[in-house]
């Protein structure tokens, strides 16, 4: 399985897969190692989120669905 490159002192759960150049039509190519690692296939839909200070996040929509479900399941349990 592809793992990306690790930087000394960086958490093993974080990876650097390389760079992507933006083409004339605004498209990028996600590096092969990243596509394999995250199971991204042609035709998949990806969610693009942004924050002015921290930049962009590209993720599968179901990642946030799972996170939202976890958050909602905790509402009312605390306190």
WODAFEN-V778814 format. One record per pair of residues at least 4 apart in sequence whose ideal C-beta (glycine too) atoms are under 6 Angstrom apart, sorted by the first residue. I is the first residue (numbers start at 1). J is the second residue. D is the distance in Angstrom with one decimal. If there is no record, write none. Layout:
<<I;J;D> <I;J;D>>
//
This chain:
<<2;33;3.8> <2;36;4.5> <2;37;4.8> <4;15;2.9> <4;16;5.6> <4;17;4.5> <4;33;5.7> <5;16;4.8> <6;10;5.9> <10;14;5.4> <17;31;4.4> <17;33;5.1> <17;34;3.8> <18;31;4.4> <20;28;4.0> <20;29;5.8> <22;28;5.6> <23;27;4.8> <30;34;5.2> <30;35;5.2> <35;40;4.4> <40;44;5.3> <46;58;5.4> <47;59;5.4> <47;61;4.6> <48;58;5.7> <49;57;4.5> <50;56;4.9> <59;63;4.7> <64;68;6.0>>
//
